[in-house]
Amino acid sequence: MATLRQLEYLIAVVEHGSFTEAAAALHVSQPALSHQVKALERATGTPLLERLPRGVVLTPAGRAYLGHARAAVAAAALARRSARAVAGAEDGELYLASVLSVALGVVPSVLRAWYQRYPGVDVVLQEFGQLAPFHEAIASGAADVAIGPLAPGWQGPVHELGREHFVVITGADDSLVGRETVGLAELADRRWVHYASSHGFAPLVEDACAAAGFTPHAAIRTTQTGAVPRLVSTGLGVGLVPANIVDPEFPGGVLRPDPPIRRMLAAYSRPGPDPLMTEFLQVARESAEVTPEHLKPLLPDS
């Protein structure tokens, strides 16, 4: 019989398009993830995924199975919420959805404040590389609360957290070090530490560069937002990242792009009388560090 965890693992592999990225998002080893999915396929009696050299796709049976898997995960989340509504907000478990970069740059400050108030309430973090599956997780009920860009047309409780700024980063020996701003057109001839095409920031970078009149030359592409500052610091090229993932000790240059690039982040949940979700949104509004303190002088309108 399939377990809830196996269903969640299958959904993650489909949403991320590969076992490697799904394992990273779930914080499990790739062999453990693969073992659980194979066990699910054995229990089902048929392959659900077709393994390809560059990722995975659903088999016809997998496509038929996926909708039921999502429904089962959503039903389990609803059962958790119903039980918590009776038990109150002193203990329990919350499923939090976020996009990868926000999970790296903003979520830690929220979780730190949350556990100070509610040490008995565990949070299960679900990270997504694309906005569509992230929004689907909260809309379907697979997640209880979300931190990230707001889903279009969202009707549930919402707390805006602030505008997330993107900054240009360079190596320590770059001629731009010491400047506060840079026009993207100035970077037309530079090498870029770019995002893989499957990453949600790839179109953001390409659209911004297109507006400046050029296509970025990717010296290297990565699926991990957090890898960009490390790669840039070695001199591989320039990068565009959320300001909140730039460490105070980053050795290179940090510049505000002109015109600015930013997006609104929010904490939101599905409607319902759930004390844990209500409390989490309040804690997120009070504690989210959307712009890090060390970069507020550079980003005065944050």
Summary of the structure (lengths in Angstrom):
residues: 302
radius of gyration: 20.4
end to end distance: 50.3
largest distance: 61.5
contacts: 984
relative contact order: 0.15
helix: 44%
strand: 24%
